[in-house]
Protein backbone atom coordinates (compact mmCIF):
# COMPACT_ATOMS: atom_id res chain seq x y z
CA UNK A 1 0.00 0.00 0.00
CA UNK A 2 1.35 3.38 -0.91
CA UNK A 3 1.31 6.15 1.58
CA UNK A 4 -1.50 8.56 0.93
CA UNK A 5 -0.25 12.13 0.64
CA UNK A 6 -2.09 13.18 3.75
CA UNK A 7 -1.26 16.68 4.80
CA UNK A 8 -0.81 17.26 8.49
CA UNK A 9 -1.89 20.48 10.13
CA UNK A 10 1.74 21.43 10.52
CA UNK A 11 2.39 20.75 6.84
CA UNK A 12 -0.53 22.91 5.87
CA UNK A 13 0.74 25.80 7.99
CA UNK A 14 4.18 25.39 6.48
CA UNK A 15 2.85 25.45 2.93
CA UNK A 16 0.69 28.46 3.75
CA UNK A 17 3.62 30.26 5.30
CA UNK A 18 5.88 29.54 2.37
CA UNK A 19 3.44 30.71 -0.27
CA UNK A 20 2.62 33.77 1.80
CA UNK A 21 6.28 34.64 2.12
CA UNK A 22 6.74 34.20 -1.60
CA UNK A 23 3.78 36.36 -2.49
CA UNK A 24 4.61 38.88 0.18
CA UNK A 25 8.09 39.16 -1.23
CA UNK A 26 6.72 39.55 -4.74
CA UNK A 27 4.31 42.32 -3.83
CA UNK A 28 6.87 43.87 -1.53
CA UNK A 29 9.17 44.58 -4.43
CA UNK A 30 7.22 47.78 -4.93
CA UNK A 31 8.57 49.01 -1.61
CA UNK A 32 12.13 47.80 -2.05
CA UNK A 33 12.93 49.17 -5.48
CA UNK A 34 15.17 52.17 -5.21
CA UNK A 35 13.01 55.28 -5.06
CA UNK A 36 15.13 56.91 -7.75
CA UNK A 37 13.46 58.70 -10.62
CA UNK A 38 11.86 56.76 -13.41
CA UNK A 39 13.27 57.08 -16.87
CA UNK A 40 11.76 60.07 -18.60
CA UNK A 41 9.38 59.21 -21.42
CA UNK A 42 11.23 60.03 -24.63
CA UNK A 43 8.34 59.92 -27.05
CA UNK A 44 6.93 63.33 -27.92
CA UNK A 45 3.16 63.29 -27.67
CA UNK A 46 0.68 64.93 -29.98
CA UNK A 47 -3.05 65.42 -29.50
CA UNK A 48 -4.37 62.48 -31.49
CA UNK A 49 -6.73 59.65 -30.59
CA UNK A 50 -4.66 56.64 -29.54
CA UNK A 51 -7.25 54.79 -27.49
CA UNK A 52 -9.97 55.31 -24.89
CA UNK A 53 -9.38 57.87 -22.15
CA UNK A 54 -8.57 56.48 -18.70
CA UNK A 55 -9.64 59.37 -16.49
CA UNK A 56 -8.75 59.78 -12.79
CA UNK A 57 -10.22 62.73 -10.89
CA UNK A 58 -12.17 63.89 -7.84
CA UNK A 59 -15.82 62.89 -8.13
CA UNK A 60 -18.11 65.54 -9.68
CA UNK A 61 -15.29 67.88 -10.63
CA UNK A 62 -16.18 68.15 -14.33
CA UNK A 63 -19.59 68.78 -15.88
CA UNK A 64 -20.99 65.38 -17.06
CA UNK A 65 -22.16 66.98 -20.32
CA UNK A 66 -18.61 68.05 -21.11
CA UNK A 67 -17.40 64.48 -20.69
CA UNK A 68 -20.27 63.20 -22.81
CA UNK A 69 -19.41 65.72 -25.51
CA UNK A 70 -15.82 64.47 -25.70
CA UNK A 71 -16.98 60.87 -26.13
CA UNK A 72 -19.38 61.84 -28.89
CA UNK A 73 -16.99 64.10 -30.77
CA UNK A 74 -13.99 61.77 -30.83
CA UNK A 75 -15.76 58.42 -30.67
CA UNK A 76 -13.79 57.21 -27.66
CA UNK A 77 -14.94 55.92 -24.34
CA UNK A 78 -14.00 57.55 -21.02
CA UNK A 79 -13.07 55.04 -18.35
CA UNK A 80 -13.65 56.98 -15.15
CA UNK A 81 -12.31 56.41 -11.69
CA UNK A 82 -12.20 58.78 -8.73
CA UNK A 83 -9.82 59.47 -5.88
CA UNK A 84 -10.83 61.03 -2.57
CA UNK A 85 -7.47 62.52 -1.61
CA UNK A 86 -4.21 63.45 -3.28
CA UNK A 87 -2.46 60.82 -1.17
CA UNK A 88 -4.92 58.22 -2.42
CA UNK A 89 -4.20 59.26 -5.99
CA UNK A 90 -0.45 59.04 -5.44
CA UNK A 91 -0.78 55.61 -3.81
CA UNK A 92 -2.70 54.30 -6.83
CA UNK A 93 -0.03 55.66 -9.18
CA UNK A 94 2.76 54.24 -7.03
CA UNK A 95 1.08 50.84 -7.13
CA UNK A 96 1.50 50.88 -10.91
CA UNK A 97 -2.02 51.74 -12.04
CA UNK A 98 -2.07 53.40 -15.44
CA UNK A 99 -4.15 56.51 -16.10
CA UNK A 100 -4.15 58.87 -19.06
CA UNK A 101 -5.20 62.07 -17.34
CA UNK A 102 -5.02 63.03 -13.66
CA UNK A 103 -5.81 66.25 -11.76
CA UNK A 104 -3.05 66.82 -9.20
CA UNK A 105 -2.83 69.91 -6.98
CA UNK A 106 0.20 72.19 -7.28
CA UNK A 107 2.15 70.39 -4.53
CA UNK A 108 1.56 67.05 -6.18
CA UNK A 109 2.61 68.25 -9.62
CA UNK A 110 5.94 69.16 -8.08
CA UNK A 111 6.28 65.82 -6.29
CA UNK A 112 5.26 63.69 -9.26
CA UNK A 113 7.47 65.71 -11.58
CA UNK A 114 10.43 65.29 -9.24
CA UNK A 115 9.96 61.53 -9.58
CA UNK A 116 9.68 61.88 -13.38
CA UNK A 117 6.17 60.52 -13.29
CA UNK A 118 4.64 63.12 -15.64
CA UNK A 119 4.84 63.54 -19.42
CA UNK A 120 6.16 66.89 -20.58
CA UNK A 121 3.36 68.82 -22.28
CA UNK A 122 4.27 70.99 -25.27
CA UNK A 123 1.90 73.97 -25.14
CA UNK A 124 2.33 74.69 -28.84
CA UNK A 125 0.47 71.53 -29.87
CA UNK A 126 -2.63 72.65 -27.94
CA UNK A 127 -5.01 74.93 -29.85
CA UNK A 128 -6.42 76.51 -26.70
CA UNK A 129 -3.39 76.81 -24.43
CA UNK A 130 -2.73 80.37 -25.54
CA UNK A 131 -5.89 81.51 -23.73
CA UNK A 132 -4.09 80.58 -20.50
CA UNK A 133 -0.47 81.33 -21.07
CA UNK A 134 -0.80 84.52 -23.12
CA UNK A 135 -3.00 86.14 -20.50
CA UNK A 136 -2.03 84.68 -17.14
CA UNK A 137 1.65 85.36 -16.51
CA UNK A 138 1.51 83.51 -13.23
CA UNK A 139 0.96 80.19 -14.99
CA UNK A 140 3.64 80.83 -17.57
CA UNK A 141 6.13 79.93 -14.85
CA UNK A 142 4.44 78.79 -11.63
CA UNK A 143 6.46 77.76 -8.54
CA UNK A 144 5.35 74.13 -8.70
CA UNK A 145 6.20 73.41 -12.35
CA UNK A 146 8.75 75.64 -14.11
CA UNK A 147 7.18 76.98 -17.34
CA UNK A 148 4.15 74.72 -16.69
CA UNK A 149 6.12 72.15 -18.63
CA UNK A 150 4.29 69.14 -17.16
CA UNK A 151 0.89 70.50 -16.18
CA UNK A 152 -1.90 72.73 -17.41
CA UNK A 153 -3.80 74.72 -14.76
CA UNK A 154 -7.41 73.68 -14.17
CA UNK A 155 -8.86 75.56 -11.17
CA UNK A 156 -7.90 78.03 -8.42
CA UNK A 157 -9.15 78.23 -4.84
CA UNK A 158 -8.30 79.73 -1.46
CA UNK A 159 -8.99 79.12 2.22
CA UNK A 160 -10.87 81.45 4.50
CA UNK A 161 -13.54 81.66 7.19
CA UNK A 162 -17.20 80.89 6.51
CA UNK A 163 -19.98 81.66 8.95
CA UNK A 164 -23.73 81.83 9.51
CA UNK A 165 -24.90 85.43 9.39
CA UNK A 166 -28.09 84.73 11.33
CA UNK A 167 -26.06 83.42 14.27
CA UNK A 168 -22.95 85.59 14.25
CA UNK A 169 -23.92 88.77 12.41
CA UNK A 170 -23.24 90.17 8.97
CA UNK A 171 -19.61 91.08 9.56
CA UNK A 172 -16.72 89.54 11.44
CA UNK A 173 -13.39 91.31 11.89
CA UNK A 174 -11.69 89.82 8.84
CA UNK A 175 -9.05 87.91 10.81
CA UNK A 176 -8.33 84.24 11.53
CA UNK A 177 -8.95 85.28 15.17
CA UNK A 178 -12.65 85.28 14.28
CA UNK A 179 -12.61 81.51 14.77
CA UNK A 180 -12.28 82.11 18.53
CA UNK A 181 -15.93 83.13 18.86
CA UNK A 182 -17.88 82.58 22.09
CA UNK A 183 -21.27 82.60 20.38
CA UNK A 184 -20.18 79.85 18.01
CA UNK A 185 -18.71 77.72 20.81
CA UNK A 186 -19.55 74.11 20.00
CA UNK A 187 -20.39 75.02 16.40
CA UNK A 188 -16.88 75.79 15.20
CA UNK A 189 -15.04 73.51 12.78
CA UNK A 190 -11.53 73.32 11.40
CA UNK A 191 -10.70 71.56 8.15
CA UNK A 192 -9.20 68.13 8.77
CA UNK A 193 -6.10 69.02 6.79
CA UNK A 194 -2.58 69.21 8.14
CA UNK A 195 -1.36 72.04 5.93
CA UNK A 196 -4.48 74.15 6.35
CA UNK A 197 -4.60 73.88 10.15
CA UNK A 198 -0.86 74.39 10.73
CA UNK A 199 -0.88 77.13 8.08
CA UNK A 200 -3.74 78.98 9.79
CA UNK A 201 -1.82 78.90 13.09
CA UNK A 202 1.35 80.06 11.38
CA UNK A 203 -0.40 82.99 9.69
CA UNK A 204 -1.91 84.10 13.02
CA UNK A 205 1.46 83.94 14.77
CA UNK A 206 3.27 85.66 11.91
CA UNK A 207 5.36 82.56 11.18
CA UNK A 208 6.32 81.06 7.86
CA UNK A 209 3.24 79.39 6.35
CA UNK A 210 5.18 76.15 5.78
CA UNK A 211 7.34 76.12 8.89
CA UNK A 212 8.76 72.80 10.08
CA UNK A 213 10.81 74.30 12.88
CA UNK A 214 10.25 72.60 16.25
CA UNK A 215 9.71 75.79 18.25
CA UNK A 216 7.40 77.24 15.62
CA UNK A 217 5.35 74.05 15.56
CA UNK A 218 5.12 74.02 19.38
CA UNK A 219 3.80 77.58 19.28
CA UNK A 220 1.25 76.63 16.63
CA UNK A 221 0.11 73.60 18.63
CA UNK A 222 -0.36 75.80 21.73
CA UNK A 223 -2.22 78.43 19.75
CA UNK A 224 -4.65 75.94 18.23
CA UNK A 225 -5.03 74.14 21.56
CA UNK A 226 -6.61 77.35 22.79
CA UNK A 227 -9.21 76.95 20.02
CA UNK A 228 -9.99 73.32 20.89
CA UNK A 229 -12.58 74.13 23.61
CA UNK A 230 -14.63 75.91 20.94
CA UNK A 231 -14.28 73.13 18.38
CA UNK A 232 -17.01 70.76 17.40
CA UNK A 233 -14.84 68.69 15.06
CA UNK A 234 -12.03 68.55 12.55
CA UNK A 235 -13.80 67.92 9.26
CA UNK A 236 -13.07 68.69 5.63
CA UNK A 237 -16.75 68.34 4.76
CA UNK A 238 -17.28 72.08 5.19
CA UNK A 239 -20.08 71.97 2.61
CA UNK A 240 -22.30 69.55 4.53
CA UNK A 241 -21.36 70.90 7.96
CA UNK A 242 -22.66 74.33 7.00
CA UNK A 243 -25.80 73.03 5.30
CA UNK A 244 -26.73 70.67 8.15
CA UNK A 245 -26.61 73.52 10.67
CA UNK A 246 -23.83 71.92 12.72
CA UNK A 247 -21.32 74.56 11.68
CA UNK A 248 -21.89 78.24 12.41
CA UNK A 249 -18.25 79.06 11.91
CA UNK A 250 -15.70 77.07 9.95
CA UNK A 251 -12.42 77.22 8.15
CA UNK A 252 -13.56 76.69 4.55
CA UNK A 253 -12.49 76.47 0.92
CA UNK A 254 -13.85 79.24 -1.30
CA UNK A 255 -15.23 76.88 -3.93
CA UNK A 256 -17.15 74.86 -1.34
CA UNK A 257 -18.79 78.00 -0.05
CA UNK A 258 -19.90 78.91 -3.54
CA UNK A 259 -21.53 75.47 -3.69
CA UNK A 260 -23.20 75.96 -0.28
CA UNK A 261 -24.69 79.23 -1.47
CA UNK A 262 -26.29 77.57 -4.50
CA UNK A 263 -27.60 74.59 -2.55
CA UNK A 264 -28.99 76.47 0.44
CA UNK A 265 -32.69 77.26 0.74
CA UNK A 266 -31.70 80.68 2.02
CA UNK A 267 -28.31 81.73 0.61
CA UNK A 268 -28.37 84.98 2.57
CA UNK A 269 -27.53 82.99 5.71
CA UNK A 270 -23.92 82.33 4.69
CA UNK A 271 -20.87 84.53 4.39
CA UNK A 272 -17.16 84.10 3.65
CA UNK A 273 -14.09 86.23 4.36
CA UNK A 274 -10.43 86.11 3.40
CA UNK A 275 -8.57 86.87 6.64
CA UNK A 276 -6.20 89.82 6.60
CA UNK A 277 -3.29 87.66 7.85
CA UNK A 278 -3.53 85.86 4.53
CA UNK A 279 -5.53 83.21 2.67
CA UNK A 280 -3.57 80.19 1.45
CA UNK A 281 -4.23 79.61 -2.25
CA UNK A 282 -3.98 76.52 -4.36
CA UNK A 283 -4.29 75.30 -7.92
CA UNK A 284 -5.48 72.02 -9.39
CA UNK A 285 -4.08 71.00 -12.74
CA UNK A 286 -4.31 68.56 -15.63
CA UNK A 287 -1.36 66.21 -16.00
CA UNK A 288 -0.48 63.04 -17.92
CA UNK A 289 1.30 60.27 -15.97
CA UNK A 290 4.46 59.04 -17.67
CA UNK A 291 3.09 55.48 -17.82
CA UNK A 292 -0.14 56.56 -19.56
CA UNK A 293 -1.18 54.22 -22.35
CA UNK A 294 -3.08 56.83 -24.34
CA UNK A 295 -1.24 60.12 -23.87
CA UNK A 296 -2.46 61.37 -27.26
CA UNK A 297 -6.11 61.07 -26.28
CA UNK A 298 -5.26 62.68 -22.95
CA UNK A 299 -3.71 65.68 -24.67
CA UNK A 300 -6.73 65.92 -26.97
CA UNK A 301 -8.97 65.84 -23.89
CA UNK A 302 -7.06 68.65 -22.18
CA UNK A 303 -7.29 70.79 -25.31
CA UNK A 304 -11.03 70.03 -25.52
CA UNK A 305 -11.52 70.97 -21.85
CA UNK A 306 -9.86 74.35 -22.50
CA UNK A 307 -12.41 75.38 -25.14
CA UNK A 308 -14.21 78.42 -23.73
CA UNK A 309 -17.67 76.84 -23.97
CA UNK A 310 -16.52 73.83 -21.94
CA UNK A 311 -14.70 75.98 -19.39
CA UNK A 312 -17.90 77.99 -18.92
CA UNK A 313 -19.96 74.85 -18.40
CA UNK A 314 -17.48 73.62 -15.81
CA UNK A 315 -17.32 76.95 -13.98
CA UNK A 316 -21.09 76.95 -13.72
CA UNK A 317 -21.05 73.36 -12.49
CA UNK A 318 -18.31 73.44 -9.84
CA UNK A 319 -18.01 77.16 -9.00
CA UNK A 320 -14.24 77.29 -9.22
CA UNK A 321 -12.55 79.91 -11.41
CA UNK A 322 -10.40 78.68 -14.27
CA UNK A 323 -7.58 80.76 -15.70
CA UNK A 324 -8.80 80.74 -19.28
CA UNK A 325 -9.08 84.09 -21.06
CA UNK A 326 -12.60 84.89 -22.21
CA UNK A 327 -14.37 83.00 -19.42
CA UNK A 328 -13.80 85.55 -16.64
CA UNK A 329 -17.17 87.21 -17.18
CA UNK A 330 -19.02 83.94 -16.53
CA UNK A 331 -17.25 83.54 -13.21
CA UNK A 332 -17.72 87.19 -12.26
CA UNK A 333 -21.42 86.99 -12.93
CA UNK A 334 -21.70 83.80 -10.92
CA UNK A 335 -19.88 85.28 -7.93
CA UNK A 336 -21.36 88.78 -8.10
CA UNK A 337 -23.55 88.26 -5.00
CA UNK A 338 -20.62 86.84 -2.99
CA UNK A 339 -17.55 88.89 -3.85
CA UNK A 340 -15.58 87.59 -0.86
CA UNK A 341 -15.53 84.05 -2.29
CA UNK A 342 -13.93 85.23 -5.47
CA UNK A 343 -10.48 83.94 -6.27
CA UNK A 344 -8.40 85.76 -8.83
CA UNK A 345 -4.96 85.24 -10.20
CA UNK A 346 -3.87 88.17 -8.00
CA UNK A 347 -4.57 85.97 -4.96
CA UNK A 348 -2.12 83.44 -6.34
CA UNK A 349 0.45 86.22 -6.68
CA UNK A 350 0.47 86.65 -2.90
CA UNK A 351 2.72 83.59 -2.76
CA UNK A 352 0.84 82.01 0.13
CA UNK A 353 0.94 78.41 -0.96
CA UNK A 354 1.74 75.11 0.74
CA UNK A 355 5.10 73.70 -0.29
CA UNK A 356 6.50 70.20 -0.14
CA UNK A 357 8.81 69.10 2.64
CA UNK A 358 11.47 66.43 3.01
CA UNK A 359 10.80 63.26 4.99
CA UNK A 360 11.95 64.62 8.37
CA UNK A 361 10.12 67.92 8.07
CA UNK A 362 6.94 66.19 6.90
CA UNK A 363 7.16 63.92 9.91
CA UNK A 364 7.67 66.86 12.29
CA UNK A 365 4.64 68.61 10.82
CA UNK A 366 2.51 65.48 10.88
CA UNK A 367 3.50 64.92 14.48
CA UNK A 368 2.44 68.45 15.40
CA UNK A 369 -0.86 67.94 13.61
CA UNK A 370 -1.49 64.68 15.46
CA UNK A 371 -0.82 66.51 18.74
CA UNK A 372 -3.36 69.15 17.73
CA UNK A 373 -5.98 66.57 16.78
CA UNK A 374 -5.53 64.42 19.88
CA UNK A 375 -5.31 67.46 22.17
CA UNK B 1 -5.72 1.70 -1.03
CA UNK B 2 -8.64 1.99 1.33
CA UNK B 3 -11.51 4.30 0.52
CA UNK B 4 -10.97 6.12 3.81
CA UNK B 5 -7.53 7.15 2.62
CA UNK B 6 -8.97 8.21 -0.70
CA UNK B 7 -11.46 10.50 0.93
CA UNK B 8 -8.67 11.91 3.11
CA UNK B 9 -6.84 12.83 -0.02
CA UNK B 10 -9.95 14.42 -1.49
CA UNK B 11 -10.41 16.57 1.59
CA UNK B 12 -6.80 17.59 1.45
CA UNK B 13 -7.19 18.80 -2.11
CA UNK B 14 -10.41 20.59 -1.24
CA UNK B 15 -8.55 22.46 1.48
CA UNK B 16 -6.04 23.76 -1.00
CA UNK B 17 -7.99 26.66 -2.57
CA UNK B 18 -8.99 28.05 0.80
CA UNK B 19 -5.48 27.74 2.15
CA UNK B 20 -4.05 29.45 -0.89
CA UNK B 21 -6.62 32.20 -0.68
CA UNK B 22 -5.87 32.88 2.97
CA UNK B 23 -2.12 32.81 2.40
CA UNK B 24 -2.31 35.24 -0.48
CA UNK B 25 -4.79 37.73 0.86
CA UNK B 26 -4.42 37.39 4.58
CA UNK B 27 -1.07 36.05 5.73
CA UNK B 28 1.03 37.86 3.15
CA UNK B 29 -0.79 41.15 3.75
CA UNK B 30 -0.22 40.70 7.46
CA UNK B 31 3.45 39.94 6.88
CA UNK B 32 3.74 43.15 4.86
CA UNK B 33 2.25 45.18 7.70
CA UNK B 34 4.65 43.64 10.20
CA UNK B 35 7.63 44.24 7.91
CA UNK B 36 6.56 47.81 7.13
CA UNK B 37 6.39 48.73 10.80
CA UNK B 38 10.19 48.69 10.66
CA UNK B 39 10.21 50.70 7.44
CA UNK B 40 10.64 54.33 6.44
CA UNK B 41 9.23 56.67 3.79
CA UNK B 42 10.84 58.19 0.72
CA UNK B 43 10.48 61.78 -0.47
CA UNK B 44 7.25 61.00 -2.33
CA UNK B 45 5.76 59.55 0.84
CA UNK B 46 5.97 55.99 -0.46
CA UNK B 47 6.79 53.30 2.10
CA UNK B 48 10.16 51.54 1.90
CA UNK B 49 11.42 48.54 3.83
CA UNK B 50 14.10 49.22 6.35
CA UNK B 51 15.13 48.06 9.81
CA UNK B 52 14.49 51.10 11.96
CA UNK B 53 12.85 50.95 15.39
CA UNK B 54 11.88 54.61 15.07
CA UNK B 55 8.22 53.80 14.39
CA UNK B 56 7.87 51.52 17.38
CA UNK B 57 9.49 54.18 19.57
CA UNK B 58 7.22 56.80 18.02
CA UNK B 59 4.06 55.21 19.35
CA UNK B 60 5.31 55.06 22.93
CA UNK B 61 4.35 58.72 23.21
CA UNK B 62 1.63 59.90 25.52
CA UNK B 63 -0.34 61.23 22.52
CA UNK B 64 -0.82 57.73 21.13
CA UNK B 65 -1.16 55.93 24.45
CA UNK B 66 -3.99 58.27 25.44
CA UNK B 67 -5.86 57.48 22.25
CA UNK B 68 -5.33 53.75 22.78
CA UNK B 69 -6.72 53.99 26.32
CA UNK B 70 -9.67 56.04 25.07
CA UNK B 71 -10.39 53.42 22.40
CA UNK B 72 -10.33 50.69 25.05
CA UNK B 73 -12.81 52.63 27.21
CA UNK B 74 -15.13 53.22 24.24
CA UNK B 75 -15.05 49.62 23.02
CA UNK B 76 -15.54 48.17 26.49
CA UNK B 77 -18.50 50.51 27.06
CA UNK B 78 -19.96 49.67 23.68
CA UNK B 79 -19.55 45.93 24.35
CA UNK B 80 -21.18 46.23 27.78
CA UNK B 81 -24.12 48.19 26.36
CA UNK B 82 -24.50 45.65 23.55
CA UNK B 83 -24.65 42.87 26.14
CA UNK B 84 -27.21 44.71 28.26
CA UNK B 85 -29.43 45.30 25.23
CA UNK B 86 -28.91 41.95 23.54
CA UNK B 87 -29.64 39.71 26.48
CA UNK B 88 -33.25 40.74 27.06
CA UNK B 89 -33.90 41.01 23.32
CA UNK B 90 -32.48 37.54 22.62
CA UNK B 91 -34.25 36.15 25.68
CA UNK B 92 -37.63 37.39 24.61
CA UNK B 93 -37.17 36.12 21.05
CA UNK B 94 -35.79 32.74 22.08
CA UNK B 95 -38.20 31.97 24.89
CA UNK B 96 -41.33 33.91 23.98
CA UNK B 97 -41.00 34.42 20.23
CA UNK B 98 -43.04 31.31 19.41
CA UNK B 99 -43.65 30.92 15.70
CA UNK B 100 -42.44 34.50 15.02
CA UNK B 101 -38.99 33.63 16.28
CA UNK B 102 -37.26 33.46 12.92
CA UNK B 103 -39.10 36.49 11.63
CA UNK B 104 -37.97 38.48 14.68
CA UNK B 105 -34.35 37.41 14.19
CA UNK B 106 -34.62 38.41 10.53
CA UNK B 107 -35.96 41.82 11.56
CA UNK B 108 -32.86 42.35 13.67
CA UNK B 109 -30.50 41.23 10.94
CA UNK B 110 -32.05 43.06 7.96
CA UNK B 111 -30.75 46.58 8.81
CA UNK B 112 -27.26 45.09 8.75
CA UNK B 113 -27.58 44.30 5.07
CA UNK B 114 -26.96 48.01 4.50
CA UNK B 115 -23.34 49.02 4.52
CA UNK B 116 -21.98 50.17 7.90
CA UNK B 117 -20.69 53.42 6.43
CA UNK B 118 -24.07 54.25 4.94
CA UNK B 119 -25.79 53.58 8.25
CA UNK B 120 -23.34 55.87 10.04
CA UNK B 121 -24.01 58.64 7.52
CA UNK B 122 -27.68 58.07 8.27
CA UNK B 123 -27.08 58.67 11.97
CA UNK B 124 -25.03 61.75 11.18
CA UNK B 125 -27.96 63.22 9.26
CA UNK B 126 -30.51 62.17 11.91
CA UNK B 127 -28.54 63.60 14.83
CA UNK B 128 -27.26 66.81 13.24
CA UNK B 129 -28.23 70.05 15.00
CA UNK B 130 -30.98 70.91 12.53
CA UNK B 131 -31.89 67.25 12.03
CA UNK B 132 -35.15 65.49 12.87
CA UNK B 133 -34.12 64.21 16.30
CA UNK B 134 -32.69 67.45 17.67
CA UNK B 135 -35.63 69.49 16.37
CA UNK B 136 -38.10 67.25 18.21
CA UNK B 137 -36.02 67.35 21.38
CA UNK B 138 -35.89 71.14 21.25
CA UNK B 139 -39.67 71.26 20.78
CA UNK B 140 -39.89 69.22 23.97
CA UNK B 141 -37.91 71.89 25.82
CA UNK B 142 -34.37 70.55 25.64
CA UNK B 143 -31.80 73.36 25.79
CA UNK B 144 -30.49 74.51 22.42
CA UNK B 145 -26.93 74.11 23.73
CA UNK B 146 -27.45 70.38 23.98
CA UNK B 147 -26.25 68.30 21.07
CA UNK B 148 -25.68 64.62 20.48
CA UNK B 149 -23.51 64.59 17.39
CA UNK B 150 -19.76 64.92 18.00
CA UNK B 151 -19.85 63.60 21.56
CA UNK B 152 -18.42 60.46 23.17
CA UNK B 153 -22.00 59.25 23.58
CA UNK B 154 -22.60 59.43 19.84
CA UNK B 155 -19.39 57.51 19.08
CA UNK B 156 -20.19 54.74 21.57
CA UNK B 157 -23.78 54.72 20.31
CA UNK B 158 -22.48 54.31 16.77
CA UNK B 159 -20.33 51.37 17.82
CA UNK B 160 -23.26 49.77 19.65
CA UNK B 161 -25.55 50.19 16.67
CA UNK B 162 -22.87 49.05 14.27
CA UNK B 163 -21.97 45.79 15.97
CA UNK B 164 -24.93 44.79 18.16
CA UNK B 165 -26.07 42.10 15.77
CA UNK B 166 -22.86 40.19 16.53
CA UNK B 167 -23.98 40.06 20.15
CA UNK B 168 -27.66 39.29 19.62
CA UNK B 169 -27.06 36.27 17.39
CA UNK B 170 -24.70 34.19 19.57
CA UNK B 171 -26.64 35.02 22.73
CA UNK B 172 -29.86 34.08 20.96
CA UNK B 173 -28.35 30.82 19.72
CA UNK B 174 -27.21 29.81 23.20
CA UNK B 175 -30.53 30.77 24.76
CA UNK B 176 -32.42 28.80 22.16
CA UNK B 177 -30.22 25.74 22.65
CA UNK B 178 -30.71 25.89 26.41
CA UNK B 179 -33.07 23.32 27.82
CA UNK B 180 -36.17 25.17 29.07
CA UNK B 181 -36.79 22.56 31.73
CA UNK B 182 -33.69 23.81 33.56
CA UNK B 183 -35.53 27.05 34.27
CA UNK B 184 -38.60 25.13 35.40
CA UNK B 185 -36.38 23.07 37.68
CA UNK B 186 -34.94 26.26 39.15
CA UNK B 187 -38.41 27.59 39.82
CA UNK B 188 -39.51 24.23 41.30
CA UNK B 189 -36.64 24.57 43.75
CA UNK B 190 -38.19 27.83 44.93
CA UNK B 191 -35.75 30.09 43.09
CA UNK B 192 -37.09 33.58 42.49
CA UNK B 193 -37.24 34.54 38.79
CA UNK B 194 -34.15 36.73 39.25
CA UNK B 195 -32.25 34.05 41.16
CA UNK B 196 -33.15 31.44 38.59
CA UNK B 197 -32.00 33.76 35.82
CA UNK B 198 -28.69 34.47 37.54
CA UNK B 199 -27.87 30.94 38.69
CA UNK B 200 -29.37 28.89 35.86
CA UNK B 201 -29.89 30.88 32.66
CA UNK B 202 -26.78 33.05 32.74
CA UNK B 203 -24.26 30.24 33.38
CA UNK B 204 -25.94 28.05 30.76
CA UNK B 205 -25.63 30.74 28.10
CA UNK B 206 -22.27 32.13 29.13
CA UNK B 207 -20.49 30.74 26.07
CA UNK B 208 -22.79 32.68 23.75
CA UNK B 209 -22.21 35.88 25.68
CA UNK B 210 -18.43 35.38 25.56
CA UNK B 211 -18.54 34.85 21.82
CA UNK B 212 -20.67 37.98 21.47
CA UNK B 213 -18.28 40.00 23.62
CA UNK B 214 -15.33 39.02 21.44
CA UNK B 215 -17.23 39.60 18.20
CA UNK B 216 -18.25 43.10 19.27
CA UNK B 217 -15.12 44.17 21.10
CA UNK B 218 -12.59 43.27 18.39
CA UNK B 219 -14.09 45.27 15.52
CA UNK B 220 -15.16 48.11 17.84
CA UNK B 221 -11.58 48.54 18.99
CA UNK B 222 -10.34 48.99 15.42
CA UNK B 223 -13.28 51.09 14.23
CA UNK B 224 -12.69 54.56 12.85
CA UNK B 225 -15.91 55.37 11.04
CA UNK B 226 -18.04 55.99 14.11
CA UNK B 227 -15.50 58.40 15.62
CA UNK B 228 -14.97 60.10 12.28
CA UNK B 229 -18.61 60.68 11.44
CA UNK B 230 -20.22 60.94 14.87
CA UNK B 231 -17.30 62.13 17.04
CA UNK B 232 -15.80 65.48 17.89
CA UNK B 233 -12.19 66.55 18.46
CA UNK B 234 -11.99 64.76 21.81
CA UNK B 235 -13.33 61.43 20.55
CA UNK B 236 -10.57 60.29 18.21
CA UNK B 237 -9.95 56.53 18.32
CA UNK B 238 -6.86 54.54 17.46
CA UNK B 239 -8.41 53.52 14.13
CA UNK B 240 -8.60 57.20 13.13
CA UNK B 241 -4.93 57.72 13.87
CA UNK B 242 -3.99 54.65 11.86
CA UNK B 243 -6.08 55.89 8.95
CA UNK B 244 -4.52 59.34 9.24
CA UNK B 245 -1.01 57.91 9.15
CA UNK B 246 -1.74 55.80 6.08
CA UNK B 247 -3.49 58.53 4.10
CA UNK B 248 -2.97 62.21 4.81
CA UNK B 249 0.07 61.59 7.01
CA UNK B 250 1.77 59.57 4.25
CA UNK B 251 3.56 57.66 6.99
CA UNK B 252 2.70 54.02 6.33
CA UNK B 253 5.44 52.68 8.62
CA UNK B 254 4.05 54.51 11.64
CA UNK B 255 0.54 53.39 10.67
CA UNK B 256 1.81 49.81 10.38
CA UNK B 257 3.46 50.05 13.80
CA UNK B 258 0.19 51.31 15.29
CA UNK B 259 -1.68 48.47 13.58
CA UNK B 260 0.73 45.95 15.08
CA UNK B 261 0.25 47.42 18.55
CA UNK B 262 -3.50 47.22 18.16
CA UNK B 263 -3.27 43.62 16.95
CA UNK B 264 -1.08 42.59 19.87
CA UNK B 265 -3.55 44.17 22.27
CA UNK B 266 -6.43 42.31 20.63
CA UNK B 267 -4.46 39.06 20.66
CA UNK B 268 -4.12 39.33 24.43
CA UNK B 269 -7.89 39.74 24.71
CA UNK B 270 -8.40 36.83 22.32
CA UNK B 271 -6.17 34.57 24.42
CA UNK B 272 -8.11 35.48 27.55
CA UNK B 273 -11.27 34.47 25.71
CA UNK B 274 -9.83 31.17 24.46
CA UNK B 275 -8.60 30.25 27.93
CA UNK B 276 -11.96 31.05 29.45
CA UNK B 277 -13.91 28.99 26.90
CA UNK B 278 -11.44 26.10 27.27
CA UNK B 279 -11.93 26.18 31.03
CA UNK B 280 -15.71 26.28 30.60
CA UNK B 281 -15.75 23.29 28.27
CA UNK B 282 -13.53 21.34 30.68
CA UNK B 283 -15.98 22.13 33.48
CA UNK B 284 -18.90 21.12 31.30
CA UNK B 285 -17.20 17.82 30.47
CA UNK B 286 -16.68 17.00 34.11
Interface residues (C-beta under 8 A of the other chain):
Chain A: X1 X2 X4 X5 X6 X7 X12 X15 X16 X17 X19 X20 X21 X23 X24 X27 X28 X31 X32 X35 X85 X87 X88 X90 X94 X111 X112 X114 X115 X186 X187 X192 X193 X194 X228 X231 X232 X233 X234 X244 X245 X246 X358 X359 X362 X363 X366 X369 X370 X371 X373 X374 X375
Chain B: X1 X5 X6 X8 X9 X12 X15 X19 X20 X22 X23 X24 X27 X28 X29 X31 X32 X35 X36 X39 X40 X41 X42 X43 X44 X45 X46 X47 X48 X49 X63 X64 X66 X67 X125 X128 X129 X130 X131 X145 X147 X149 X150 X231 X232 X233 X234 X236 X241 X244 X245 X247 X248 X249 X250 X251
